Amino acid sequence: MPLNWGYILLIVISLIGLIVQGKLKSKFKKYGRIPLRAGYTGKEIAEMMLADHGIHDVKVISTPGALTDHYNPLKKTVNLSGPVYASDSVAAAAVAAHEVGHAVQHAVGYRWLKLRSALVPVVSFSSKIVMFVLILGILMIEAVPQLLLFGIILFALSVVFSFITLPVEYDASARAKRWLESRGLVTPEEKKGVADALKWAARTYVVAALSSLATLLYYLNIYNNRR
């Protein structure tokens, strides 16, 4: 049986992903214990940043869980997890400002966010059927190889989506850091903490993108070696 390098790469990246996730949790735990000298909570930071950018139609709300923070462009809400919403820590300031960074991207029509948003309906649909198509394609590879190829094309859409997400996330972090510094809300030491926390958060998206690419290579290898 031919060696599937995509499978080996997937295992390696998965292990790296576990390390990065562990590092991310430890970083947010560390900076979550350091109070922001300015004394503002994540909710207050988010509301201030929205106001400074002239965004008045986006609400800041609390959402259950940890590390579940996100911006919803359809409902126009900045959703902050409990530990971020009510906390006045360095980590809370970093996360809150980052999520508002996405709201700013939406308001100014940031091209990568627009492209990602355009792909959401397509990727959402393909994700519902892709695993079924891939599994069926592998089982029927000798009789109908085109079915697996179709599944690979569907999966490739999610890979593209993952890589488009990278500039969106990095740009949101850059906006967050610039605003926190220009507003004078972080000391030089707190600024380093914000940058460190956001750096590890961004790396989870890098690992996710590489993992999706490795998975795509795995299925391509199966297709190429079908005979």
N, C-alpha and C positions, 0 to 999 in steps of 0.2 A: 504493500500500500504506500503510495507516494507521501512524503512528508509534507504536512500542511503548515507552511510557515505562518499563514494568517492565524491559525489556531495557537501556535506558540507565541506569536506577537500579542494575541489577545490575552493570554495568561499573564504575560509579563506586564502589560499595561494595567490589567486588573489588579495585580499586586501593587503596582505603583499608585493606583487609584486608592487603594486601602490606606497606603502610607499618607497620601495627600489629605484624605478625609480625616485621618487621625490627627494630622498636624493642624488642619483647619479647626477642628474641635478644641484642641489644646490652646491654639492662639486666641480663639474667641472666649475660651474660659479664662485665659490669662488677662486679656484686655477688658473682659466683662467685670473683672474685680477692681479695675482702676477707674475711679470716678473722674469725670471730665471736670476740669477746674472751673469751666464756665457754668457748670451746674445744670445744663439743659438736658431734658429727657429726649429719647429718640423721637417721640411724637412732636415735641417742641422744635427740635432740629429740623425735622421734615417740613413742618408748617412754615418755619422761617425761610427755608431754602425755596419753597414753592412761592412764597410771597415776594422774595427778592428777585425771582425770575418772572414775576407778573403772572403767575399761574394761580387762578382763583376758582377753577372749576374741578379741582382734584381734591378728594377727601383723604385724610390720613386715618386709617382704622386699624384695630387690633385683630390679629388672626391667630388661631390656635397653633400650638407646636413650637418647635425650636428650629432655627435656620429655615423657616418657611416664608421668609420675607420676599415680597415681590410687588411689582407694579402691574396693575391690570388696566391696559389701555382701553378696553371696551367699557368697563364700569368707571374708569378714571378714578381709581383708588390706589393709594400707596398702602399696601398691606404689611404691617409690621408685627412680627411675632411678639408674644408677651414679654420675653426677656429684653427685647429692643424697645418696644413701645413705651414702657414705663421706667426704663433704666436710664440713669445719667452717666453711663460708663463710656469709655473711649470706644469700645466695640459697638455699642448702640449708636453712637454718633456716626461711626463709619458706615454701618449698614443702612441707617436711615438716610444719610446723604447719598449713598449709592443708589438706593431705590428711587429717590427723587431725581437722581441723574437720569433715570429712564423716562421719568415724566417730562423732564426738560428736553430730552431727545425727541419725545413725541410732539412736544409743543413747537420745536424748531424744525421738525421734519427731517431728522437725522437719517441719511440715506440708507445706512445699514439696518436701522430699525424698521424703516419702511419696507425694505426688501424682506426682512425676517417676518414681518407682519403679513406680507402678501403670501408667504409660503405656509403660514399657519393652517389655513383650511385644507390645503393639499396634503401636508404632512399629517394633519390630524386624521384625515380619511385613510391615508395609506397605512398609518400605524395600526389601524383597527384590523386590517386584513393581511399585513405583510408577513407575520409569522405563520399564519395558516397557509399562505401561498408558498412560502419558502419550504415548510415541512412537506407539503404535498408535492412540491417541485422536486425535492430530494428523493422522496419515495417513488416518484414517477419519472426519474431522470432519464432512464433508458428509453421509455416510450415517448415522453413529451418533454424534451430538454428545454423547450421554449418557456415552459411554465416556471422553471427555476430562474431563467433569465429575466422573466417578468418580475419575479419576486426580488431579484437583485436590483433591478431598476427602481422598484418601489423603496427598497431599503436605502438606495443611494440618495434618495430625496432627503431622508433623515440625516444622512452624513453631511450633505450640503448645508442643511439647516444648522447642524452642530457647529460647523466652521464659520457660518455667517454670524452665529451667536457670539463668537470670540471678540470681534471688534466692538460689538454692542456693549458687552460687559466691561471691556477695558476702557472704553470711552466714558461709561457711566462712573467708573471708579475715578478716572482722571477729573471729571467734572466735580465729583464729591470732594476730592482732595483740594482742588483749586478754590472751591467755594469756602470750605471750612477754614482754610488758611487766610483767604482774603477777608473773611468776616472776623478774623481774630478769635475764633472759637477754640482753637487748639494751640497749646504751647509747643515749642520745638520738639519736646519729648513725646507729647501726645500725637503730634504729626507723624512721628516715626511709627507709633503704634497703629495709627489709622492705616498708614501705607502697608505695614506688615500684615495686618488682618485682611485687607482687601487683596493683597498679593496672593495669599493662600486661597482666598475665595475664588479668585480668577483662575488659579491653577486647577481647580476642580473641573472647570469648563474645558480647559485644555485637555485634561485626561479623558473627559467624556467624549470630546471630538476625536481624539486618537483611538479611543476604544471602539467608537462606531466605525472608524476607518479600518481598524484591524478586523472587525466583524465582517465588513464588506469584503475584505481580502480573503477571509476564510470561505465565504460563500462563492466567491469568484474562483478560488482554487478548486472547490468541489465541482463547479461547473466545467472548468478546463480539464479536469482529470476524469470526467465522466466515462471515458473509454479506456 
